[in-house]
């Protein structure tokens, strides 16, 4: 059976290469994956495809692959790129990689919170440029930033990553609020003792707003001009979810005009591009969508995706299936 892997993966694809059912594994060259037209050409005749969240898997994709396609394994927890309904109609399993990205993405949320509130990027640039070495005396008002102890953290999206991010606040004694469609006992019970609120209730109270909601039609531009206006001028917005959850044009305006203190972003509305003016703003901490990028987690994601594929090829339900065929 033929498997197409659209990007080179940390940890490799040894599980599939040693499986007797898999006779051909095609792996993209290191770096950026194939363009859309090339992707459609490459998947032709594949029995399985291991793809990325940025690759659209729709009717056109399935037509290009052919009727022998059995499974598409998404190398991500989010799966807005997958047309699950179309896959089900065609009898193709689709899967994702939950849990593996949880600790590293929660850590990235905190890295961004610390980076932007304590002005790490600005300080690093100053030292490297010689500004600190050449300064005359000590300035008690230089690079003042935000605190964490006893501050309020608003978690928007109460899934695994949101919960892990909230747990990391305990050492600072932060008050945790969360926004979700239903009650989550794991948030409201010790040790978090969090309170469920609406977005409109939580934004004015939060010192840090951390986004962890999946991208859907309902959550697209969940944070826009009105929501940014609700936030404190001393508050920080953190996004490690999906870029389009935030109206990036509105965010640039908010940062430029001082509606909020700053933003830490690992994702963008039109990746890999950023809205004009965003990268020029000093009150930002910007990362290139590497929330799950650790030496431990990325190989675990590759292993999970491979296990999903091998289960389907052996006639079994993938452990992380998103549909039933």
C-alpha positions in Angstrom: 0.0 0.0 0.0 1.1 3.5 -0.8 1.4 6.3 1.9 2.0 9.9 1.1 3.5 12.1 3.8 3.2 15.8 2.8 6.0 17.2 5.0 9.1 15.8 6.6 8.3 14.9 10.2 10.4 15.1 13.4 10.9 11.6 14.5 10.5 10.1 11.0 8.0 7.5 9.9 9.6 4.3 11.0 6.4 2.7 12.2 5.0 2.7 8.6 8.2 1.9 7.0 8.5 -1.4 9.0 4.9 -2.4 8.5 4.5 -5.3 6.0 1.4 -3.8 4.5 3.1 -0.5 3.5 5.2 -1.0 0.4 5.7 2.6 -0.6 6.2 5.7 1.6 6.6 9.0 -0.2 7.9 11.8 2.0 8.2 15.4 1.0 11.6 17.1 1.1 12.5 18.9 4.3 10.9 22.3 4.8 7.8 23.8 3.1 5.4 21.2 1.6 4.1 21.0 -2.0 1.9 23.6 -3.6 -1.8 22.6 -4.0 -1.5 21.4 -7.6 1.6 19.3 -6.7 -0.2 17.9 -3.7 -3.1 16.8 -5.8 -0.7 15.1 -8.2 1.2 13.4 -5.4 -1.8 11.9 -3.6 -3.0 10.1 -6.7 -3.2 6.4 -6.0 -2.4 6.8 -2.3 -4.0 4.4 0.2 -3.2 6.8 3.0 -2.1 10.4 3.4 -0.4 12.0 6.4 -1.1 15.7 6.0 -0.8 19.1 7.7 -3.5 21.4 9.1 -2.8 23.9 6.4 -3.6 21.5 3.6 -7.2 21.4 2.4 -8.7 17.9 2.3 -12.0 18.3 0.4 -13.8 16.8 -2.5 -11.1 17.9 -5.0 -8.5 16.2 -2.8 -10.5 12.9 -2.6 -11.1 12.9 -6.4 -7.4 13.4 -7.0 -6.4 10.6 -4.6 -8.9 8.1 -6.0 -11.4 5.5 -4.6 -8.7 3.3 -3.1 -7.9 6.0 -0.4 -8.6 4.6 3.1 -7.4 7.2 5.6 -6.2 10.8 5.9 -4.3 11.4 9.1 -4.1 15.1 10.1 -0.8 16.0 11.9 -2.6 18.4 14.3 -5.3 18.5 16.9 -7.4 21.1 14.9 -9.1 19.7 11.8 -10.9 22.6 10.2 -9.0 21.7 7.0 -10.7 18.4 6.8 -14.1 18.0 5.2 -15.2 15.3 7.6 -18.7 14.9 6.0 -17.2 14.4 2.5 -14.7 11.9 3.9 -17.5 9.9 5.6 -19.6 10.0 2.4 -16.6 8.5 0.5 -15.8 5.9 3.2 -12.5 7.5 4.1 -11.3 7.6 7.7 -10.0 11.0 8.9 -8.1 11.4 12.2 -6.1 14.0 14.3 -3.5 14.0 17.0 -5.1 15.2 20.3 -3.3 15.2 23.6 0.2 15.2 22.1 0.1 18.9 21.5 -1.4 19.8 24.9 1.6 20.4 27.1 3.8 22.1 24.5 1.0 24.5 23.3 0.1 25.4 26.9 3.8 26.1 27.5 3.8 28.4 24.5 0.8 30.3 25.7 2.8 31.0 28.9 5.9 31.8 27.0 4.0 34.4 25.1 2.4 35.8 28.3 5.7 36.1 29.9 7.4 37.4 26.8 5.0 40.2 26.1 4.1 41.3 29.7 7.7 41.3 30.9 8.8 42.9 27.5 11.4 40.1 26.9 11.7 40.9 23.1 12.3 44.6 23.7 14.9 43.9 26.4 16.7 41.4 24.3 17.0 43.8 21.4 18.2 46.5 23.7 21.0 44.4 25.1 22.1 43.0 21.7 22.2 46.6 20.3 24.4 47.8 23.1 21.8 50.0 24.7 22.1 48.5 28.1 25.9 48.5 28.1 26.0 52.2 27.0 23.3 53.4 29.4 24.3 56.0 31.9 23.0 54.9 35.3 19.9 52.9 36.4 16.4 54.0 35.3 13.7 52.7 37.7 11.0 53.4 35.1 12.6 51.5 32.2 10.7 48.6 30.6 7.9 48.3 33.2 5.6 45.4 32.5 2.7 43.3 33.8 2.5 41.2 36.9 1.1 37.7 37.3 0.6 37.2 41.0 -3.1 37.5 42.0 -4.0 38.6 38.5 -7.0 37.3 36.5 -6.6 34.9 33.6 -9.5 34.3 31.2 -9.4 31.1 29.3 -11.5 31.1 26.1 -12.1 27.5 25.1 -12.2 24.9 27.9 -10.6 22.0 26.1 -7.4 20.1 26.9 -5.0 22.9 26.1 -7.1 25.5 27.8 -7.2 23.4 30.9 -3.4 22.8 30.8 -2.8 26.5 30.4 -5.1 27.3 33.3 -3.3 24.8 35.6 0.0 26.5 34.9 -1.4 29.6 36.6 -1.6 28.0 40.0 1.9 29.0 41.0 1.1 32.6 40.6 -2.2 32.4 42.6 -4.2 33.7 39.7 -7.9 33.9 39.6 -9.1 31.8 36.6 -12.3 32.6 34.5 -13.3 30.4 31.6 -15.6 30.7 28.6 -17.2 27.6 27.3 -20.5 26.3 25.9 -21.2 24.2 29.0 -19.9 23.8 32.5 -16.5 22.0 33.0 -16.1 20.5 36.4 -12.4 20.1 36.0 -12.1 23.9 35.8 -14.5 24.6 38.7 -13.2 22.0 41.2 -9.8 22.3 43.1 -7.1 23.2 42.4 -8.3 25.7 39.9 -11.7 26.7 41.4 -12.4 28.6 38.2 -15.6 30.5 37.4 -17.5 30.1 34.1 -18.4 33.4 32.5 -19.6 34.7 29.2 -17.0 36.4 26.9 -18.6 39.8 27.6 -18.4 39.2 31.3 -14.8 37.9 31.3 -13.0 40.4 29.0 -13.4 43.5 31.2 -12.2 41.5 34.2 -9.2 39.8 32.7 -5.5 40.8 32.9 -4.6 38.0 30.5 -6.9 36.6 27.8 -5.7 33.2 26.4 -7.5 31.8 23.3 -7.9 28.0 23.0 -11.1 27.6 21.0 -11.2 25.6 17.7 -11.8 27.5 14.5 -15.5 27.3 13.4 -17.9 29.6 11.7 -19.0 30.7 15.2 -15.5 31.4 16.5 -14.1 33.2 13.4 -13.4 36.8 14.5 -14.6 35.9 18.0 -12.2 38.7 19.1 -12.9 41.8 17.1 -13.0 45.6 17.6 -15.9 45.4 20.1 -14.3 42.6 22.2 -10.9 44.4 22.2 -12.6 47.5 23.4 -14.0 45.6 26.3 -10.6 44.6 27.6 -8.5 46.6 30.1 -5.9 48.9 28.8 -3.4 47.0 30.9 -4.5 43.5 29.6 -2.7 41.2 27.2 -4.2 39.0 24.5 -2.6 35.6 23.8 -3.5 33.4 20.8 -2.2 29.9 20.3 -5.4 28.5 18.8 -6.1 29.6 15.2 -5.4 32.9 13.6 -8.8 33.7 12.3 -10.3 33.6 15.8 -8.9 37.1 16.0 -9.7 40.0 13.6 -6.1 40.9 12.9 -6.9 44.3 11.4 -8.8 45.2 14.6 -6.0 43.9 16.7 -3.4 46.1 14.9 -5.7 49.1 15.6 -6.1 48.1 19.2 -2.3 47.7 19.8 -1.5 50.9 17.9 -4.1 53.0 19.8 -3.4 51.5 23.2 -6.8 49.8 23.8 -4.8 46.9 25.3 -1.3 46.6 26.5 0.0 44.0 24.2 -0.5 40.7 22.3 1.4 37.4 22.1 0.6 35.4 18.9 1.7 32.1 17.6 -1.0 32.0 14.9 -2.2 34.5 12.3 -5.3 35.2 10.3 -3.7 34.7 6.9 -0.7 32.4 7.6 2.1 32.7 6.9 1.4 36.4 6.3 0.6 39.0 9.0 -1.7 42.0 8.7 0.2 45.2 7.6 1.7 46.9 10.6 1.6 44.0 13.0 5.3 43.2 12.9 6.3 46.8 13.4 4.5 47.1 16.7 6.7 47.0 19.8 3.9 45.7 22.1 3.8 42.3 20.4 5.5 38.9 21.0 5.3 37.0 17.7 6.1 33.3 17.0 5.9 31.4 13.7 3.2 28.8 14.6 5.5 26.5 16.6 3.3 25.9 19.7 3.8 22.1 19.5 7.4 22.4 18.4 9.4 20.5 21.0 11.8 17.6 20.7 9.4 15.4 22.6 5.9 16.4 21.3 6.5 16.5 17.5 7.8 12.9 17.3 4.8 11.9 19.5 2.5 13.6 17.0 4.2 11.7 14.1 3.8 8.4 16.0 0.1 9.0 16.7 -0.6 9.9 13.1 1.1 6.8 11.9 -0.8 4.6 14.3 -4.0 6.1 13.0 -3.0 5.2 9.4 -1.8 1.7 10.2 -5.0 0.9 12.0 -7.1 1.9 9.0 -4.9 0.0 6.6 -5.3 -3.1 8.7 -9.1 -2.7 8.7 -9.4 -1.3 12.1 -10.9 2.0 13.5 -8.1 4.6 13.9 -7.6 5.4 17.6 -8.2 9.1 17.0 -10.9 8.8 14.3 -13.0 11.9 13.7 -15.7 9.9 11.8 -17.2 6.5 11.3 -17.1 4.7 7.9 
